[in-house]
Amino acid sequence: MRVVVLTGAGISAESGLATFRGAGGLWEGHAVEDVATPEAFARDPALVHRFYDMRRPRAKSAQPNAVHRALARLREVHDLTLVTQNVDDLHDRGGANDVIHMHGRLDGALCAGCGHRWPAPESLAGLLCPARGAKEARPDIVWFGEMPYEMDRILAALEACDVFAAIGTSGQVYPAAGFGRIAAQAGAHTVELNLDRSAISRDFHEHRIGPATETVPAWVEELSARA
């Protein structure tokens, strides 16, 4: 069975990481426009670096939970394409292989000039690109207004899958919010696993409401039994 899974901030929250936006539309006390756009980085790179430097050790100290481990098991029995909107590495440390980090990774650095990527140190402020020596290092994060990574591969998987699941996502950030509709139109069975119905619940045939650490392992067991 060909399965595509999209995960969002809800599963990282169950490992203790803050969700994308909290009360008042702020992201850990910052307006998104101040820390998560190319324009913000051009305007105040020091602020953007401080923001991601703060988030990087938090993500590193968080531990994979039952959702990450269950999805790693799912790959053992089905043809799984695992796509995450999260920028932590919890899926990878939870045992999953070949995870598509469509919004980039906190533990990565990117040269804004030449596109070279390398592992991020504790702080990127003032860091030179090791490939060209230019002082253009930025977090390897897809910001608002930028194209997510590996979209061709994601769309191909959505159009060919038998089952699509969205787990812990708000359904408010595109293009990921459109994945359920694409998969459903291609003939896949679509399921949403979330604390509440999302803004795109209409795109799903099935809804499983509750903490992901409870609903996802049970769903994976059901799918595994159909292998």
N, C-alpha and C positions, 0 to 999 in steps of 0.2 A: 504494500500500500504506500502510495506517495502522500506524505504529510508535510504541510508547511505550518510552522508555528511562528507567530509574532509575539514577542514579549515586550512589556513596558514597565514603567516605573513602579507599578504595584508590587511586582515580585521582589524588586530591590528593597522596597519599603519593609518587607517582611524579614529582611536581613539587617534592618536598622538604618538604611540610607534614606535621606529625605527625598520625597517625591518631587517631580519637576517644578510644580508651582504650589505654594502654600496659600494661606489666607491673604486676600487682597491682590492676588495675581503676582505676588513676589516670589522670586527664586532665592531662597535662603537670605532674604532681606534685600535683594537687589532686583530692580526692574530688568526684565529680559533684554530690553533695548540697550542696557548699560554694560552687559557682560556676554551676550550671546549673539552678536551680529558682527560682520566684518567692519561695519562702520564704527562700532564700539571699540574694536581693537585698534583701528586707525586713530580714533580720537583719544583714547586713554589706555594704551597697552599695559601700563603698570597696574591699573585696576583690574583688567581682565586677567593678567597673570596672577595677581593676588587671589582672585576668586577661584581659579582652577588649582592653584597651589594649595589652597585650603581644602578643596574637595578631594584631591589626589590621595592623601594619606587616609582619609575617612574610607574611601572605597577600598583601599588596600587592606585595611583592618577588618572590614566586613567579611562575613563568612557565608559561603553558599548555603542555601536552605533546601527544604524538601522539594521545591519546585525545580531548582537547578539539577538536583540529582535525578529526579524522575524523568526530566527531559533527556538527560544523558542516557538513561536506560532505554528510552523510546527509540533512540537511534540504533540500538542493538537489534531491534526487531522489525523496524520499518524504514523506508527510504525517507529520511527526515531532512528537511531544509529548515534550519533554525535561524531566525532573523530577530535581532534585538534592537530596540530603540535606546536601550540603556548603554551608557558609556563606561560602566564598570566591567570587570573581567570575571564576574561571579559565575557565568555559564561555563567559561573555560576552566576555572578552578573547580567547578562542580562536576567535571568529567566530560563535558561536551567537546566534540571536535568540529573544526570547520564552521565556527559560528560566524554569521554575517553581521558585523557591527555597522549597521547602516548609518549611524550617527557618529561613528568614530569611537575613540577610546581615550580615557583619561590618562592612561599610562603610555601614550604615544606623543611624540613631538613631530611637527610638520614644518618644513620650510615654506613660507608664504611665497618665496620667489621661485624656487625650482621644483617644489613638490616632493623633495626628499623626505623620507620618514625614518625615525629612529626612536629607541626607547627613551621616554621622558625621565629626566632626573627629578629631584624634589622640587626644583624651581626652574622655570624656563626664562625668567626675566634676564635679558641681556645675553642670552645664549646664542652662539654662532652656529650656523648650519655646518655640519661636519663635511658636507659635500662641496660647498662653494665658499665657505667662510663668511657669508653674509649674515648680518644681524637681523634675521627675519624669522626667528623661531616663534612658533605659535602652538597652542594645543592642537592635537590631531582630532578636532571636534568639528562636526558639521553644524555650522551655525545657521540661524534663520536667514533665508535668502540664498543658501547654498544647496547644491544638489547632493542628496544622500548617496552613500557609496553603494556600488554593485547593484544598481537598479535594474540593469538588463538581466542579470542573473535572477533577481527576485521576481521580476515579472514573468520570466519564463517558467519558474517553479510554480507560481500562482496559477498560470494558465494550464499547467499539466497535472496539478495535484488532485487527489481524491478527497482529502480532508484539509480544511484550513481552520486553525484555531488562533484566536487573539486572547492573550492572557495578561491581565493587569494593565490594560491600556485605557486611556481616557477617550479615544476616538476623536480627538480635537486637533491632532497634528498631521498634516498631509505631507507627503503622499501616503504614509502608512495607514491613515484613516480610510483610505479607499481600497485597501487590500481585500477586505471581506467581500465587497461588491464584485471586484474583479474575479475572485475565486468562485463565487456563487454563479456568476454569469458564465463561467467556463464549465460549470457542472459539478463543482465540489460541494460537499456537505460542510457547512460553516458552523462553528461553535464559538461562543464567547464565554470565557471564564473570568469573572470579575466580581468585585465586592458589590457592585450595583450595575444596572444596565447602563451602557455608555451612550454617547451621543449618536452612535451609529448602530445601535442594536437592531434596527430594521434590516441590516444586511446579513443577519445570522439566522440560521434555521433553529439553533439550539442555544439555550442560555443556562449556564450553571453559576449560581450566585453564592458567594461565600469566600472566605480566605483562600488564596491560591494554594497555600501549603496544605489545605485539606482537599480542595476540588481537583487540583491538577494530578496528584498521585493516583487518585481514584480513576480519573479519566484515562491516564496512561495505562493503568492496569486493564481497563476495559479494551483499549486498543491493542494492547499486547496479547490479549486472549484471542484476538481476531487475526493474529499473524499466521 
